[in-house]
């Protein structure tokens, strides 16, 4: 197959379970033209493997600057995973992002890897009702103060501007005396799934429930637009996990990061 046909086949396979595969689908939507895709279909099952050059993703470039590729794989069984791993380049540092225990075991058979961290993804139940906070302003664009807060949470301006330019992003901010003291945004990951991210509250405004006000307002805005929310947190961010659980969100995926040096 041509590279374009491989990408289409990978997208079709991954789209069968959008939430489970939201990370590779998000990467395909954002960086599809530079991702190398490999698909497998046979009596043992089906699957797709994506090779994303680390340098093209701001997040991966900042967090894993020593690596050459980010490897994402999703299959119906370990035999398929083993077959697809033959396409992963040897002799270079890599970061694997994995959601399935069987895939982790297959990767560990072929590569010396160590676990670095994991991200937990949460979503809302269909029909869940959220009440927006009157403290939060909602806009289809961001102001200078919000860009500053997004950057403090690791989202550079050019990245965020791209979300808004695509027409699928919303900005949320709490302002005091005209200045943003807390902000977050929502943006499209893939299809109807929109991420609630870049939640940041200035140190002097913390412990006042502003993060909760931002997130619940973002959830209300997405629900009103018929979107499926995705709220992602680091596994050791107990405050954010507690916030997600207090809002009735359910965890649907744990994405583990494994380094191969």
C-alpha positions in Angstrom: 0.0 0.0 0.0 1.0 3.6 -0.5 1.7 5.7 2.6 -1.6 7.5 2.2 -3.4 4.2 1.9 -1.7 2.9 5.0 -2.8 6.0 6.9 -6.4 5.5 5.7 -6.3 1.9 6.8 -4.8 2.7 10.2 -7.4 5.4 10.7 -10.2 3.1 9.8 -9.0 0.4 12.2 -8.4 2.8 15.1 -11.8 4.5 14.5 -13.6 1.3 15.5 -12.9 2.2 19.1 -12.3 5.9 19.2 -11.9 6.4 22.9 -9.5 3.5 23.4 -7.4 4.7 20.4 -7.8 8.4 21.0 -4.0 9.1 21.3 -3.0 7.6 17.9 -6.1 9.1 16.3 -5.2 12.5 17.8 -1.7 12.2 16.4 -3.0 11.2 13.0 -5.3 14.2 12.9 -2.5 16.6 13.9 0.6 15.1 12.2 -0.8 12.6 9.6 1.4 13.7 6.8 4.7 12.9 8.6 3.6 9.7 10.5 4.6 6.4 9.0 1.7 3.9 9.4 1.9 0.1 9.2 -1.2 -2.1 9.3 -1.6 -5.9 9.7 -4.6 -8.1 8.9 -4.5 -11.9 9.0 -6.0 -14.9 10.6 -4.4 -13.9 13.9 -6.1 -10.5 14.0 -5.7 -6.9 13.0 -3.8 -3.9 14.1 -2.0 -0.6 13.3 1.4 0.8 14.3 2.3 4.5 14.0 5.8 6.0 13.9 5.8 9.7 14.8 9.1 11.6 14.6 9.5 13.1 18.1 10.7 16.4 16.7 7.4 17.3 15.2 5.4 17.2 18.4 5.9 20.0 20.9 5.0 17.8 23.8 7.2 14.8 22.8 10.1 17.1 21.8 10.0 18.8 25.2 9.5 15.7 27.3 11.6 13.1 25.3 14.2 15.2 23.4 16.6 12.2 23.3 14.3 10.0 21.3 13.9 9.7 17.5 10.4 8.3 17.3 7.2 8.0 19.3 5.7 4.5 18.7 1.9 4.0 19.1 0.4 0.6 18.5 -3.1 -0.9 18.8 -4.0 -4.5 17.9 -6.5 -7.2 18.5 -3.9 -9.5 20.0 -0.2 -10.0 20.9 0.6 -12.0 17.7 -0.3 -8.9 15.6 1.7 -6.7 17.9 4.8 -8.8 17.5 4.4 -8.8 13.7 4.0 -5.0 13.6 7.0 -4.4 15.8 9.2 -5.6 13.0 8.6 -2.2 11.4 10.0 -0.3 14.4 13.5 1.0 13.7 16.3 -0.6 15.8 19.4 1.2 17.0 17.7 4.4 18.0 16.1 5.8 21.2 12.3 5.5 21.2 9.3 6.2 23.4 6.4 3.8 23.3 2.9 4.9 24.3 0.8 1.9 25.1 -2.7 1.2 26.5 -2.9 -2.6 26.5 -1.1 -5.0 28.9 -0.6 -7.5 26.0 1.0 -4.9 23.9 3.3 -3.9 26.8 4.4 -7.5 27.2 5.1 -7.9 23.4 7.1 -4.7 23.3 9.2 -5.8 26.4 10.0 -9.0 24.5 11.6 -7.1 21.6 12.9 -4.0 23.2 14.6 -3.1 26.5 12.2 -0.6 27.9 11.6 1.2 31.2 8.3 2.8 32.3 8.5 6.6 32.7 5.0 7.7 33.4 1.3 7.3 32.5 -1.6 9.6 31.7 -5.1 8.8 32.7 -8.0 9.8 30.4 -11.5 10.5 31.7 -14.8 11.2 30.0 -18.4 11.9 31.0 -21.3 9.6 30.8 -23.7 10.2 27.9 -26.3 12.7 28.9 -24.4 13.9 32.0 -25.5 17.4 33.1 -23.0 20.1 34.0 -23.8 23.6 35.2 -21.4 26.3 33.9 -19.9 28.6 36.5 -20.8 32.3 36.4 -17.2 33.1 37.2 -15.9 31.8 33.9 -15.9 33.6 30.6 -16.2 31.5 27.4 -14.9 32.6 24.1 -13.9 31.3 20.6 -10.6 33.1 20.9 -7.9 33.7 23.6 -6.6 36.9 25.0 -3.0 37.7 25.9 -3.5 36.8 29.5 -4.9 33.4 28.7 -2.0 32.6 26.3 0.4 33.4 29.2 -1.4 30.9 31.4 -1.6 28.2 28.6 2.2 28.6 28.2 2.7 28.1 31.9 1.0 24.8 31.6 3.2 23.7 28.7 1.1 24.8 25.7 3.1 27.3 23.5 1.2 30.1 21.8 1.7 28.8 18.2 0.2 25.4 19.2 -2.8 27.0 20.9 -3.3 29.5 18.0 -3.5 26.5 15.7 -6.4 25.0 17.7 -8.3 28.3 17.5 -7.5 28.8 13.8 -9.0 25.4 13.1 -12.3 26.7 14.4 -12.9 23.9 17.0 -11.4 25.4 20.1 -13.0 27.3 23.0 -11.2 29.3 25.7 -12.3 29.6 29.3 -11.0 32.2 31.7 -11.6 33.6 35.2 -10.7 37.3 35.3 -10.1 39.6 38.3 -9.6 43.3 37.8 -9.4 42.6 34.1 -6.6 40.1 34.2 -6.9 36.3 33.7 -6.0 34.5 36.9 -7.2 31.0 35.7 -7.7 29.5 32.2 -8.2 26.4 30.2 -9.3 25.4 26.7 -11.0 22.7 24.8 -9.9 21.5 21.4 -10.6 18.7 19.0 -8.7 15.5 19.3 -10.5 13.5 16.7 -14.1 13.7 15.5 -16.5 14.4 18.3 -13.9 13.9 21.0 -12.6 17.2 22.4 -9.9 17.5 25.1 -10.2 19.7 28.1 -6.6 20.9 28.7 -4.2 23.5 29.7 -5.9 24.0 33.0 -3.9 26.6 35.0 -4.5 28.8 38.0 -2.1 31.4 39.1 -0.5 30.5 42.5 -2.1 33.5 44.3 -5.5 32.4 43.1 -5.3 28.7 44.1 -7.4 26.8 46.7 -10.5 28.8 45.7 -12.2 26.2 43.4 -11.3 28.0 40.2 -9.9 24.9 38.5 -13.2 23.1 39.2 -15.1 26.1 37.9 -13.1 26.0 34.7 -13.5 22.3 34.1 -17.2 22.1 34.8 -17.8 25.1 32.5 -15.8 23.4 29.8 -17.7 20.2 30.2 -21.0 22.1 30.1 -19.9 23.9 26.9 -18.9 20.6 25.2 -22.1 18.9 26.2 -24.2 21.7 24.8 -22.3 21.2 21.5 -22.8 17.4 21.4 -19.1 16.8 22.0 -17.5 13.9 23.9 -15.1 15.3 26.5 -11.6 13.9 27.3 -9.9 15.1 30.4 -6.3 13.9 30.7 -4.1 14.0 33.8 -0.8 12.6 34.9 -1.0 9.5 37.1 0.5 11.3 40.1 -1.7 14.5 39.9 -3.9 13.5 42.8 -5.8 16.9 42.8 -6.8 16.6 39.1 -7.8 12.9 39.5 -9.9 13.8 42.5 -11.5 16.7 40.6 -12.4 14.3 37.7 -13.9 11.8 40.1 -15.8 14.4 42.0 -17.4 15.5 38.7 -18.6 12.0 38.0 -16.1 11.4 35.1 -15.0 7.8 34.4 -11.5 6.7 33.5 -11.5 5.0 30.1 -7.8 4.6 29.3 -4.4 4.6 30.9 -1.6 5.5 28.4 1.7 4.3 29.7 5.0 5.8 28.4 7.9 3.4 28.0 11.5 4.5 27.0 13.9 2.4 24.9 17.3 3.9 25.1 
